[in-house]
Amino acid sequence: MTKSYVNSGRVYSLVGTLCSILMVLAGTAGTSSAQLGGGARSGGLASYRSAELNRPKEYELAGITVTGAQYLDQDLLISVSNLIIGQKVHLPNDEGIAKAIQALWKQELFSNVDITAVKIIDDKLFININVEERPRLSRYNFKNIKTSEAKDLKSKVSLVANKVVTAATTKEAIVRIKKYYADKGFGRVTVKAYETKDTIAVNKVILTFYIDRGQKTHINLVNLSGVHNASEARLKRTLKSTKEMSHITLHPDTTKSPYPIPERSFRKYIHEFGFLSLSKTLDAVDPWFRFKLFASSKYNESKYEEDKQSLVAYYNTLGYRDATVEADTIYPVKNGNLNVDIKINEGKKYYFGNIVWKGNTKYTDEALTRILAIKKGDVYNQQLLETRLGKQLNPEGGEDVYSLYMDDGYLFFNIDPVETSIDVDTINFEMRVTEGAQATIQDVNIAGNDRTNEHVIRREIRTLPGNKFSRSDLIRSNREIANLQFFDQEKIGIQPKPHPENGTVDIDYTVVEKSSDQLQLSAGFGGGLGFYGNVGITFNNFSAKNILRPSQWDPLPVGDGQKFSVNYSSSGRFFNSLNTSFTEPWLGGKKPNALTANIIYTWRSGSSDITKPKLAYLRILGGGLQMGKRLNWPDNFFVFNYGVFYNNYKLKDFSIIPNFNNGQSNDLNFKLILSRNSLQAPLYPREGSNVSFTFQFTPPYSLFSGRDYSNAENSVKYKWLEYHKYRFQSEWYQKIYGNLVLKLAVKMGFMGYYNKDIGYAPFGRYQLGGDGMTMGSFFIGNEIISHRGYDVYQSAATIFNKYVTEIRYPFSLSPTATIYGLAFVDAANAWNSFKDYDPTRLNRDAGIGIRVFLPMFGLLGLDYGLGFDKYNPAQGNSGIKGLGKFTFMLGFEPE
């Protein structure tokens, strides 16, 4: 190669000898160009030397090219370098070139960056940016862990194919992996990452993470020091996620042991069931063997920090507002677990002093003080103060100062509690109130309703344009939307958007649709029917007007909030039953007047000849109409329902009661129901109640006929059934702690008659016991009352009492699966007549159960109950096996 130049253009081609000089002087590679800088993250420049360019000189940048970029846009790289055509460059050491290299390095996309001079024409400099891209991710995998864990990690490490692999990328993934296992209690996890070249892809690597979880890190003991004015056990309960392992003690001398089993048998029991793990240690002071029970004792660093804050917060509720965690130490013990030592400085106990109100004109000082309900001399409690002021929105509502103002439209209200002075241990407050103007609702917007028509939601909400703003209306609107059961009740969003400039507020509602239709498929055995099957479907968000509009189907006509259900049961030729119903919740579309219509048909054979099922049978045909109306008195949680129902019973050689095997019986009855439902969430209520009183009656035909029924045949007595029935039901829910809920329920029923010569009607009585799903009584119109732990023990009662206590805790409140467990205690009984009634004679049971609500299938449940009052060794009913009974439920919760 030779060097040439043209005088007129003075063109220099920097080749040959120049490159040799540069290699010697600048240490560059032998190319047909001069390296201006690069190859280092610092962006330092290599010296530029040649025979023609021996002294520093200013050049004008005339051209920029890019090489080596496979995935990145060349113009983008030039833009990132901040080099532009026409800028001045000073060689051999130019600050702009150095900054360009640094800018490209900062992108962390390259393993090498060089900027070289390609040619110079007069004072015009042409350069090339040569980059070597870092390898990109082909795929990644995990070793030495479970498949389920690998699946979880893929959603957490934030690695995607074709992503540039850098040291920071790998480090971040390792940190996320360690955090994932730390949250599961594996505090000693080690992770190593290895890159291997992908042989079937260009510039691609495979990342492999080798994970050693190690043993779970449990907390052996939590030692609290400095505690003088609080219960240590109560303080440890505030550490929600920092729990020490439980301790079970066992004396080697079993005669002194609180556990009446030998130590060897106890150890065997421990290892067989995996409850304890466990090492035996002999305490030098007290010769009891100690075993460790691994409960929720895993160590989690981030949650430990939260627990320390909770510890201080609890002290604040006791008046120790200066309490601090003075020091804490976490150290390993011999078994590989951790001890936690926490030293507390309680500080001084404080009390509330004088509380003065400033700025309030709407309400008097006395009224606000009554709502606040804090007196001078009360123990200082910051949490209580915040709660009584209501500075944060309380989803369950409640009486507080904020609610008082906001329920009257004062959206712009604010209150600032200021400590004016501290007298030794007494804190004086001044409540500085800014009332602002009352806000008027301007626009109400709804979003997220992809399947449900907007008017279905809008007619349920209580915040209407033109009304004054009210926080209680927001809470009630949330409840009404949740009770539709078309949306995920945990994701209903309500966002007020105030406009202080004109005193108005917009309210935005957001919902997330969920599947609300239900399919019921079941099979069973019993009730004298042998095997039978059931199939049912319920459309909870039906739209009758769109039946003939296929374009509005999704995939069926939905969106108007109507309910349509069809249920069919059969055991072949011996039993068939069809039940269908339709509900329009807003008849006419203007008022919440619900109309429900239903039709039933049931046919059951009573023939003993399986080849001739029609020799004996019972057939029921009926239906009814019911209207429901919401009331505003005593409050707007009340609903009044009234309806008329008719059933026709036809018997052919079918025995229900003596001397009534053939003929027909008619049941025309009227039903009145007064109910009050204040439950906040229908699937898993946390607070509220559901109370109802039902009065059902037929006309007293015998009183009008003037006939003597003392000697009349049963076919005459029961041609038109007559009775009056009363039913009271009450359910009450109260949140105990978090999502742990207490349920109390009472159910009572009574059937009476008008004429003692006719007596009780043969249909519509009460059956008590069993799972509440027994087909044999349902089809003759009896009301079925379940009783866990017992088989059916009353099939035709006229009076019943039932009491229920449950403790519930949810495992999942997801809209795709609401799951909760429960423990229960029940007591119930039924009697054939009022003279036999004894409310103190009850059959008791206790047990545990689980409920799973799937949108498509409805409720699935399983209970195991022990019926204590069926204990009878002579009949084999003794011990858990004799007393216990499983109860299954599908589609609905039995009464």
ZAMARGU-4260 file (C-alpha; in steps of 0.2 Angstrom, whole numbers, plus 5000, padded with zeros to 4 digits):
<rodrens>
0) 5000/5000/5000 | 5006/5018/4996 | 5003/5035/5003 | 4996/5048/4990 | 4990/5065/4991
5) 4983/5078/4978 | 4989/5096/4981 | 4973/5104/4975 | 4963/5095/4987 | 4977/5090/4999
10) 4969/5073/5001 | 4978/5062/5014 | 4975/5043/5015 | 4981/5038/5032 | 4988/5021/5028
15) 5004/5011/5027 | 5018/5020/5036 | 5005/5031/5046 | 4997/5015/5053 | 5014/5008/5058
20) 5018/5024/5067 | 5002/5024/5076 | 5004/5006/5081 | 5021/5010/5089 | 5016/5027/5097
25) 4998/5023/5101 | 4998/5004/5104 | 4983/5002/5091 | 4979/4987/5080 | 4986/4987/5063
30) 4972/4994/5052 | 4970/5007/5038 | 4965/5020/5051 | 4971/5029/5066 | 4963/5026/5083
35) 4957/5041/5092 | 4951/5033/5107 | 4942/5018/5115 | 4945/5001/5121 | 4943/5007/5139
40) 4928/5011/5149 | 4936/5028/5154 | 4936/5034/5137 | 4955/5039/5137 | 4962/5044/5120
45) 4977/5036/5111 | 4989/5048/5104 | 4987/5053/5086 | 5004/5055/5077 | 5010/5055/5059
50) 5022/5064/5048 | 5009/5077/5043 | 5000/5078/5060 | 5015/5080/5072 | 5007/5095/5081
55) 4990/5098/5089 | 4978/5104/5077 | 4959/5108/5076 | 4948/5099/5063 | 4930/5100/5058
60) 4921/5083/5060 | 4914/5080/5042 | 4908/5062/5043 | 4903/5048/5055 | 4901/5030/5051
65) 4897/5015/5063 | 4903/4997/5062 | 4900/4982/5072 | 4882/4986/5077 | 4870/4970/5074
70) 4855/4974/5083 | 4856/4993/5087 | 4852/5007/5075 | 4867/5016/5069 | 4859/5034/5069
75) 4854/5031/5087 | 4872/5026/5092 | 4878/5042/5084 | 4865/5052/5093 | 4870/5044/5110
80) 4888/5048/5107 | 4884/5067/5106 | 4895/5069/5091 | 4888/5080/5077 | 4894/5084/5059
85) 4902/5101/5059 | 4909/5101/5077 | 4927/5106/5080 | 4939/5092/5085 | 4956/5095/5093
90) 4969/5081/5090 | 4978/5072/5096 | 4968/5074/5113 | 4950/5079/5111 | 4938/5080/5125
95) 4923/5077/5114 | 4929/5061/5108 | 4932/5055/5126 | 4915/5060/5131 | 4908/5051/5116
100) 4916/5035/5121 | 4910/5037/5139 | 4892/5040/5134 | 4892/5024/5123 | 4900/5014/5138
105) 4887/5020/5150 | 4873/5011/5139 | 4881/4994/5145 | 4877/4987/5128 | 4895/4984/5122
110) 4911/4975/5127 | 4922/4986/5117 | 4921/5004/5109 | 4934/5011/5097 | 4933/5028/5088
115) 4946/5029/5073 | 4950/5042/5060 | 4946/5035/5043 | 4953/5050/5032 | 4957/5068/5033
120) 4953/5080/5019 | 4962/5097/5022 | 4955/5101/5040 | 4940/5089/5037 | 4940/5074/5048
125) 4930/5058/5045 | 4929/5045/5059 | 4921/5028/5062 | 4913/5022/5078 | 4917/5003/5080
130) 4907/4994/5093 | 4907/4976/5099 | 4890/4972/5106 | 4888/4962/5122 | 4881/4945/5120
135) 4862/4943/5121 | 4852/4931/5131 | 4846/4916/5121 | 4838/4907/5136 | 4840/4904/5154
140) 4837/4890/5166 | 4838/4885/5185 | 4846/4870/5192 | 4843/4860/5208 | 4826/4867/5212
145) 4808/4861/5210 | 4798/4864/5194 | 4785/4874/5203 | 4799/4885/5210 | 4807/4888/5193
150) 4790/4893/5186 | 4788/4906/5200 | 4806/4913/5198 | 4803/4916/5179 | 4790/4929/5183
155) 4802/4937/5196 | 4819/4938/5188 | 4814/4950/5174 | 4825/4941/5161 | 4818/4940/5143
160) 4826/4932/5127 | 4837/4944/5117 | 4841/4955/5132 | 4859/4961/5133 | 4868/4951/5146
165) 4878/4962/5158 | 4886/4959/5175 | 4872/4970/5182 | 4859/4960/5173 | 4866/4944/5181
170) 4868/4952/5198 | 4850/4958/5198 | 4843/4941/5194 | 4854/4933/5208 | 4847/4946/5220
175) 4829/4943/5215 | 4832/4924/5217 | 4839/4926/5234 | 4825/4937/5239 | 4812/4924/5233
180) 4820/4911/5244 | 4823/4923/5259 | 4804/4926/5259 | 4801/4908/5260 | 4813/4906/5275
185) 4829/4901/5266 | 4841/4913/5273 | 4857/4904/5268 | 4853/4902/5250 | 4868/4902/5237
190) 4866/4906/5219 | 4879/4905/5206 | 4877/4910/5188 | 4886/4904/5173 | 4886/4910/5155
195) 4889/4897/5140 | 4889/4902/5122 | 4874/4897/5112 | 4882/4887/5098 | 4866/4888/5086
200) 4864/4907/5088 | 4876/4922/5084 | 4882/4932/5099 | 4870/4923/5111 | 4873/4915/5128
205) 4863/4904/5139 | 4862/4909/5158 | 4862/4894/5170 | 4858/4898/5189 | 4864/4885/5201
210) 4854/4887/5217 | 4857/4879/5234 | 4843/4883/5245 | 4851/4876/5261 | 4841/4873/5276
215) 4827/4885/5281 | 4832/4898/5293 | 4821/4898/5308 | 4820/4909/5323 | 4825/4899/5338
220) 4821/4912/5352 | 4816/4930/5352 | 4823/4939/5368 | 4816/4955/5373 | 4825/4966/5386
225) 4820/4983/5393 | 4802/4978/5395 | 4794/4985/5411 | 4777/4991/5407 | 4770/4978/5394
230) 4767/4960/5393 | 4781/4951/5384 | 4769/4938/5377 | 4758/4953/5370 | 4773/4961/5363
235) 4779/4945/5354 | 4761/4944/5346 | 4764/4961/5338 | 4779/4953/5329 | 4768/4945/5315
240) 4782/4938/5304 | 4795/4936/5317 | 4789/4921/5327 | 4800/4910/5338 | 4798/4891/5337
245) 4785/4884/5349 | 4792/4873/5363 | 4784/4857/5369 | 4792/4849/5384 | 4792/4831/5390
250) 4798/4824/5406 | 4808/4808/5404 | 4798/4802/5419 | 4781/4800/5411 | 4773/4799/5428
255) 4777/4818/5430 | 4774/4822/5412 | 4759/4833/5406 | 4758/4821/5392 | 4752/4804/5397
260) 4763/4794/5384 | 4780/4787/5385 | 4795/4797/5379 | 4799/4784/5366 | 4781/4783/5359
265) 4781/4802/5359 | 4796/4803/5348 | 4789/4790/5337 | 4773/4800/5335 | 4783/4816/5331
270) 4794/4808/5317 | 4779/4799/5309 | 4768/4814/5308 | 4782/4827/5304 | 4775/4839/5317
275) 4792/4842/5326 | 4810/4840/5321 | 4819/4838/5331 | 4832/4836/5343 | 4831/4832/5361
280) 4841/4843/5373 | 4842/4841/5392 | 4840/4857/5402 | 4852/4858/5416 | 4840/4867/5427
285) 4824/4858/5424 | 4826/4840/5417 | 4813/4841/5404 | 4815/4836/5386 | 4812/4850/5374
290) 4806/4849/5356 | 4805/4862/5343 | 4789/4864/5333 | 4792/4873/5316 | 4777/4884/5315
295) 4778/4901/5306 | 4796/4904/5313 | 4805/4907/5297 | 4816/4923/5296 | 4813/4936/5284
300) 4823/4952/5285 | 4811/4964/5277 | 4797/4958/5287 | 4808/4959/5303 | 4810/4978/5300
305) 4792/4980/5298 | 4789/4970/5314 | 4801/4981/5324 | 4790/4996/5318 | 4775/4987/5324
310) 4783/4984/5341 | 4785/5003/5343 | 4768/5006/5337 | 4760/4995/5350 | 4770/5004/5363
315) 4763/5020/5356 | 4745/5014/5360 | 4750/5012/5378 | 4756/5030/5380 | 4774/5027/5377
320) 4776/5038/5362 | 4795/5040/5364 | 4798/5021/5364 | 4811/5015/5352 | 4821/4999/5348
325) 4837/5004/5355 | 4847/4989/5348 | 4844/4973/5341 | 4855/4958/5337 | 4853/4943/5326
330) 4865/4928/5328 | 4866/4910/5324 | 4864/4896/5337 | 4871/4878/5336 | 4856/4871/5326
335) 4859/4883/5312 | 4844/4894/5317 | 4844/4911/5324 | 4841/4920/5340 | 4834/4938/5340
340) 4838/4950/5354 | 4829/4966/5355 | 4832/4979/5367 | 4818/4991/5370 | 4819/5009/5378
345) 4801/5012/5383 | 4803/5030/5388 | 4790/5039/5398 | 4771/5036/5398 | 4761/5051/5392
350) 4742/5056/5394 | 4730/5067/5384 | 4728/5085/5391 | 4717/5099/5386 | 4710/5098/5368
355) 4705/5114/5360 | 4695/5116/5344 | 4699/5130/5332 | 4691/5135/5315 | 4675/5125/5317
360) 4659/5134/5313 | 4648/5120/5306 | 4648/5110/5323 | 4651/5115/5340 | 4666/5111/5351
365) 4655/5100/5362 | 4649/5090/5347 | 4666/5087/5340 | 4673/5082/5357 | 4659/5070/5359
370) 4663/5062/5342 | 4682/5062/5347 | 4678/5053/5364 | 4695/5057/5371 | 4696/5065/5388
375) 4709/5074/5398 | 4719/5061/5408 | 4716/5047/5395 | 4732/5037/5391 | 4740/5045/5375
380) 4737/5034/5360 | 4742/5041/5343 | 4733/5027/5334 | 4716/5030/5343 | 4718/5049/5340
385) 4720/5046/5321 | 4705/5034/5321 | 4693/5045/5330 | 4698/5060/5319 | 4696/5048/5304
390) 4711/5055/5294 | 4711/5040/5283 | 4696/5032/5274 | 4689/5018/5284 | 4681/5005/5272
395) 4669/5000/5286 | 4663/5017/5289 | 4661/5022/5308 | 4659/5038/5318 | 4673/5050/5317
400) 4676/5068/5314 | 4680/5066/5296 | 4665/5056/5292 | 4654/5069/5301 | 4660/5082/5289
405) 4662/5072/5273 | 4645/5065/5275 | 4638/5082/5274 | 4647/5087/5258 | 4663/5094/5266
410) 4675/5086/5254 | 4689/5099/5256 | 4688/5098/5275 | 4705/5096/5284 | 4710/5094/5302
415) 4727/5096/5309 | 4730/5090/5327 | 4744/5101/5334 | 4753/5098/5350 | 4754/5115/5359
420) 4763/5110/5375 | 4769/5096/5385 | 4767/5098/5404 | 4778/5084/5411 | 4768/5069/5405
425) 4753/5078/5398 | 4751/5083/5380 | 4739/5097/5376 | 4732/5098/5358 | 4724/5111/5347
430) 4713/5104/5333 | 4715/5116/5319 | 4700/5114/5308 | 4698/5120/5289 | 4680/5116/5284
435) 4680/5123/5267 | 4665/5123/5256 | 4652/5109/5253 | 4656/5099/5237 | 4643/5095/5224
440) 4645/5079/5213 | 4647/5084/5195 | 4651/5069/5184 | 4651/5051/5189 | 4661/5040/5177
445) 4662/5021/5176 | 4676/5011/5168 | 4680/4992/5167 | 4663/4986/5163 | 4667/4976/5148
450) 4651/4964/5149 | 4639/4973/5160 | 4629/4987/5154 | 4633/5004/5162 | 4615/5007/5168
455) 4616/4991/5178 | 4630/4999/5189 | 4624/5016/5188 | 4607/5012/5196 | 4615/5004/5211
460) 4627/5018/5216 | 4621/5032/5228 | 4632/5046/5222 | 4622/5055/5209 | 4626/5071/5200
465) 4619/5086/5208 | 4620/5078/5226 | 4631/5084/5240 | 4646/5073/5242 | 4645/5060/5255
470) 4658/5047/5261 | 4645/5035/5267 | 4637/5035/5250 | 4654/5030/5243 | 4655/5016/5255
475) 4637/5010/5252 | 4640/5011/5233 | 4655/5000/5235 | 4644/4988/5244 | 4630/4988/5231
480) 4642/4985/5217 | 4650/4971/5226 | 4633/4963/5230 | 4629/4962/5211 | 4643/4948/5211
485) 4648/4953/5193 | 4664/4961/5198 | 4679/4957/5208 | 4674/4964/5225 | 4692/4966/5230
490) 4696/4977/5215 | 4682/4989/5215 | 4690/5007/5214 | 4682/5023/5219 | 4691/5039/5216
495) 4684/5056/5220 | 4692/5070/5210 | 4689/5087/5218 | 4688/5103/5209 | 4691/5116/5223
500) 4690/5131/5210 | 4671/5128/5208 | 4667/5117/5223 | 4663/5101/5213 | 4669/5084/5213
505) 4670/5070/5200 | 4669/5052/5205 | 4677/5038/5195 | 4672/5020/5198 | 4682/5006/5191
510) 4677/4988/5191 | 4685/4972/5185 | 4673/4960/5177 | 4673/4941/5183 | 4663/4926/5177
515) 4647/4926/5187 | 4638/4912/5178 | 4637/4895/5186 | 4637/4877/5180 | 4631/4863/5192
520) 4635/4845/5189 | 4632/4832/5202 | 4627/4814/5206 | 4621/4806/5222 | 4614/4791/5230
525) 4600/4790/5242 | 4582/4797/5246 | 4575/4781/5240 | 4580/4786/5222 | 4596/4775/5220
530) 4608/4784/5209 | 4603/4801/5202 | 4611/4815/5193 | 4609/4834/5192 | 4613/4847/5180
535) 4610/4865/5182 | 4615/4882/5174 | 4613/4899/5181 | 4615/4915/5172 | 4618/4929/5184
540) 4620/4943/5172 | 4607/4939/5159 | 4599/4950/5146 | 4582/4944/5140 | 4581/4958/5127
545) 4597/4952/5118 | 4591/4935/5115 | 4586/4939/5097 | 4602/4949/5095 | 4616/4937/5092
550) 4628/4952/5090 | 4626/4956/5108 | 4630/4939/5115 | 4646/4936/5124 | 4645/4921/5122
555) 4627/4922/5128 | 4615/4937/5130 | 4623/4946/5145 | 4624/4963/5153 | 4607/4968/5160
560) 4609/4960/5177 | 4594/4948/5176 | 4595/4931/5183 | 4590/4915/5173 | 4592/4897/5180
565) 4587/4880/5174 | 4590/4864/5185 | 4586/4846/5180 | 4588/4831/5190 | 4584/4813/5186
570) 4587/4795/5190 | 4580/4788/5174 | 4562/4783/5173 | 4559/4784/5192 | 4563/4802/5196
575) 4563/4818/5185 | 4563/4836/5191 | 4564/4852/5182 | 4565/4869/5190 | 4567/4886/5181
580) 4566/4904/5187 | 4569/4921/5180 | 4572/4937/5190 | 4571/4955/5184 | 4579/4966/5198
585) 4573/4982/5191 | 4556/4980/5184 | 4552/4994/5173 | 4570/5001/5174 | 4566/5015/5186
590) 4565/5008/5203 | 4573/4993/5212 | 4557/4983/5212 | 4562/4965/5208 | 4551/4952/5200
595) 4554/4934/5201 | 4544/4920/5192 | 4547/4901/5194 | 4540/4885/5187 | 4543/4868/5195
600) 4539/4850/5189 | 4543/4834/5198 | 4538/4816/5195 | 4543/4802/5206 | 4539/4784/5205
605) 4533/4774/5221 | 4531/4758/5212 | 4539/4742/5219 | 4540/4735/5201 | 4555/4742/5192
610) 4548/4737/5175 | 4532/4748/5179 | 4536/4764/5187 | 4520/4772/5183 | 4510/4760/5194
615) 4512/4772/5209 | 4519/4790/5208 | 4518/4807/5215 | 4518/4822/5203 | 4520/4840/5207
620) 4517/4855/5196 | 4518/4873/5202 | 4525/4890/5201 | 4524/4907/5208 | 4527/4926/5207
625) 4536/4936/5219 | 4540/4955/5220 | 4553/4963/5230 | 4554/4982/5236 | 4568/4991/5244
630) 4563/5002/5259 | 4569/5018/5266 | 4562/5015/5284 | 4568/5010/5297 | 4584/5012/5285
635) 4588/5008/5267 | 4595/4991/5271 | 4577/4984/5272 | 4568/4974/5259 | 4550/4969/5258
640) 4546/4954/5247 | 4528/4947/5244 | 4522/4934/5233 | 4509/4921/5228 | 4513/4902/5225
645) 4503/4887/5219 | 4508/4869/5219 | 4497/4854/5213 | 4501/4837/5221 | 4494/4822/5212
650) 4496/4805/5220 | 4492/4788/5213 | 4495/4774/5226 | 4509/4784/5233 | 4510/4784/5252
655) 4515/4800/5262 | 4503/4799/5277 | 4490/4785/5281 | 4474/4785/5271 | 4480/4797/5258
660) 4487/4788/5244 | 4476/4794/5229 | 4469/4810/5224 | 4475/4828/5222 | 4480/4841/5234
665) 4482/4860/5230 | 4493/4872/5239 | 4489/4891/5236 | 4499/4901/5248 | 4505/4919/5250
670) 4522/4924/5257 | 4528/4940/5265 | 4546/4942/5269 | 4554/4957/5279 | 4573/4957/5278
675) 4588/4968/5282 | 4605/4964/5274 | 4620/4975/5278 | 4633/4962/5273 | 4648/4971/5265
680) 4654/4956/5254 | 4643/4942/5249 | 4656/4929/5246 | 4666/4932/5262 | 4657/4944/5274
685) 4668/4952/5286 | 4655/4963/5295 | 4637/4966/5295 | 4621/4956/5297 | 4607/4947/5287
690) 4591/4946/5296 | 4574/4940/5289 | 4556/4936/5295 | 4545/4926/5284 | 4526/4924/5286
695) 4518/4911/5274 | 4500/4906/5274 | 4485/4899/5265 | 4467/4905/5266 | 4458/4896/5280
700) 4446/4886/5268 | 4439/4875/5282 | 4433/4891/5292 | 4423/4896/5277 | 4415/4880/5272
705) 4405/4876/5287 | 4409/4858/5286 | 4413/4846/5300 | 4430/4839/5296 | 4432/4828/5312
710) 4427/4812/5302 | 4431/4818/5285 | 4443/4807/5274 | 4461/4814/5272 | 4458/4816/5253
715) 4445/4829/5258 | 4455/4837/5272 | 4470/4840/5261 | 4461/4844/5244 | 4466/4862/5248
720) 4480/4863/5260 | 4479/4876/5274 | 4492/4881/5286 | 4502/4896/5293 | 4521/4896/5294
725) 4533/4908/5303 | 4552/4908/5300 | 4565/4919/5308 | 4583/4919/5302 | 4598/4930/5308
730) 4616/4929/5303 | 4629/4941/5311 | 4647/4943/5306 | 4661/4952/5315 | 4679/4954/5310
735) 4690/4948/5325 | 4707/4952/5318 | 4713/4955/5300 | 4702/4943/5290 | 4698/4932/5304
740) 4679/4932/5306 | 4666/4926/5318 | 4649/4921/5312 | 4634/4919/5324 | 4617/4912/5317
745) 4600/4908/5323 | 4586/4899/5313 | 4569/4895/5319 | 4553/4889/5311 | 4535/4885/5316
750) 4520/4878/5306 | 4503/4880/5313 | 4485/4875/5308 | 4468/4883/5308 | 4457/4868/5311
755) 4462/4855/5324 | 4451/4842/5315 | 4462/4844/5300 | 4479/4846/5309 | 4495/4850/5301
760) 4497/4850/5282 | 4506/4834/5275 | 4517/4845/5264 | 4530/4859/5268 | 4536/4853/5285
765) 4553/4854/5292 | 4567/4840/5290 | 4582/4842/5301 | 4599/4833/5300 | 4610/4827/5285
770) 4618/4837/5272 | 4603/4848/5268 | 4603/4841/5250 | 4592/4825/5252 | 4581/4823/5237
775) 4568/4812/5246 | 4561/4827/5256 | 4564/4841/5244 | 4552/4835/5231 | 4537/4834/5243
780) 4540/4852/5248 | 4548/4850/5265 | 4560/4864/5271 | 4577/4855/5273 | 4588/4861/5288
785) 4605/4853/5288 | 4614/4848/5304 | 4633/4844/5302 | 4638/4828/5311 | 4621/4820/5310
790) 4610/4810/5298 | 4592/4815/5296 | 4583/4813/5313 | 4567/4822/5310 | 4558/4821/5293
795) 4541/4829/5296 | 4543/4841/5311 | 4533/4857/5313 | 4545/4866/5324 | 4564/4868/5323
800) 4578/4878/5332 | 4596/4879/5325 | 4611/4889/5332 | 4627/4891/5323 | 4644/4898/5328
805) 4659/4898/5316 | 4676/4905/5315 | 4682/4908/5297 | 4699/4913/5289 | 4702/4915/5271
810) 4716/4907/5261 | 4712/4916/5245 | 4700/4930/5241 | 4705/4930/5222 | 4690/4932/5210
815) 4695/4915/5202 | 4694/4906/5218 | 4688/4912/5235 | 4694/4899/5248 | 4692/4899/5267
820) 4693/4887/5281 | 4681/4887/5296 | 4678/4879/5313 | 4661/4877/5319 | 4650/4873/5334
825) 4631/4869/5331 | 4616/4865/5341 | 4599/4861/5334 | 4583/4850/5336 | 4566/4848/5329
830) 4549/4843/5336 | 4533/4837/5330 | 4521/4848/5339 | 4522/4863/5351 | 4518/4852/5366
835) 4534/4843/5363 | 4544/4859/5361 | 4559/4860/5373 | 4572/4873/5367 | 4585/4867/5380
840) 4585/4850/5372 | 4597/4852/5358 | 4609/4840/5348 | 4626/4847/5348 | 4641/4846/5336
845) 4658/4853/5332 | 4670/4852/5318 | 4680/4860/5304 | 4677/4863/5286 | 4682/4872/5270
850) 4673/4882/5257 | 4679/4885/5239 | 4669/4897/5228 | 4673/4895/5209 | 4664/4907/5198
855) 4659/4893/5185 | 4653/4880/5198 | 4648/4891/5213 | 4651/4884/5230 | 4660/4868/5234
860) 4661/4863/5252 | 4667/4849/5264 | 4663/4848/5283 | 4668/4836/5296 | 4657/4836/5311
865) 4657/4826/5327 | 4639/4824/5334 | 4641/4823/5352 | 4623/4819/5357 | 4622/4803/5346
870) 4635/4795/5358 | 4628/4778/5361 | 4641/4764/5364 | 4627/4751/5363 | 4624/4756/5345
875) 4642/4757/5340 | 4642/4776/5341 | 4657/4779/5352 | 4674/4787/5348 | 4678/4799/5334
880) 4673/4786/5321 | 4656/4783/5328 | 4652/4802/5331 | 4660/4809/5315 | 4652/4812/5298
885) 4657/4821/5282 | 4645/4833/5274 | 4647/4838/5256 | 4639/4853/5247 | 4639/4858/5229
890) 4632/4874/5222 | 4624/4882/5238 | 4626/4882/5256 | 4613/4871/5265 | 4603/4880/5278
</rodrens>
